[in-house]
Amino acid sequence: MRDSIVPDSYEAWRHCVQVDCGLRLDGDYVQRRIAALEDPRDFHTQQLVQRWGDPHRQRVVGWFRRALAESAARP
């Protein structure tokens, strides 16, 4: 059992997004999320940073970038 609701690895984050939330990490969705997370004016990004800190936001952006690279590598 995890001690925190905040994913601490790419694998945990991916499981959370795909299994727990039922979202598909397709290219369009991932690109939109990266754009929002890199926009300091985005309300949800501001809320994420306020609650979990900018280092976590940066990790999440990295995880989305990895998911984007993985989706591009699939035939």
N, C-alpha and C positions, 0 to 999 in steps of 0.2 A: 504494500500500500504506500502511495506517495504521501509525503509529509506536507506538501504544498500543492495548491491548485495551479500554480504557475509552472508551466513546463520548463525544465532546466536543460533539455537537450533537443536536438533536431528530431530525433525519433519520438520523444514524448510529445513534442509540439505537433508533429505530423499526425500522430494518433489522435490527439485532442481535436484537431481541425477536421480530420476525415471521419473518424469513428464517433467520437463524442458529439461533435457538432453536425456531422453529416454533410460537410461541404466538400466540393471537388476542387482540387488544386490545379485547375486548368489555366492555361496561359493568360487568358483575358482577366480572370479573377485575380490571379497573382499579380499581374501588372497594375491593376487598379489598387490593390492593397499596398504595394510598394509605393506608388505615387502618393497615396493618402498618408502613409507612415513617414514619408519624407517631406510632407507639407506641415510646417509648424502652425499653420492657421487652421488645420483640420481639427474640428471639435473632438472627434474620437481619438485622434493622436494626442491631443492635449490631455485628455482624460487618462489615456494609457500612461503617459509620462508622469502625470501627477500622482497616479496610484503606484506604479511599478518602477519609475525612474527611467532616465534616458539610456543607461546601459542596456536595460531590457529591451527598449524600443529598437536599439541598434542590433541586438541579437535577433529579434523577430524579423527585422528587415533582411538580415543575413540568411535566416531560414527561408524566407520567401524567395530570395534570390537563388538559393540552392534548389528549392522546389521548381522554380522557373527553368533553371538549367536542366534539371532532371526531366521535366515535361518536354523540353526542346529536344532532348536526346532520344526520346521514344519515337519509334516509327509511326 
